[in-house]
Amino acid sequence: MDALDRSPESLGVLIKETQSLLSRPMDDRLRSLALSVPQYACQIALQDTPGITSSELARRAFASRQSMNVLLQGLEKRGLVTRSSDPGPRRERSVVLNHAAELLLERAHEEVSFVFIA
């Protein structure tokens, strides 16, 4: 890949390489909070768009609905998110962060910031 290549494919490769470079150090920093990078990203999306459905979360995270459902179940068991009790498929119910998640997310932002400072 040429350093001056500005094609969409080149940009995609650079984004993926950047993600790969950041993922491990972010995981290392988030581990102390018992969070993974996907869980962190999910919480950021929920903070940005409260009440979003798990289907929409999966689309935003480029994840399957099934894997997002598993991720949300883990966050729900920890008391970090609440899914609405509306009837219908779980993946179409709105999801919101709980207060504990808001506090945890503040700490996670602090931890992740060290990745970008280092």
Summary of the structure (lengths in Angstrom):
residues: 118
radius of gyration: 16.1
end to end distance: 26.9
largest distance: 52.8
contacts: 312
relative contact order: 0.15
helix: 66%
strand: 7%
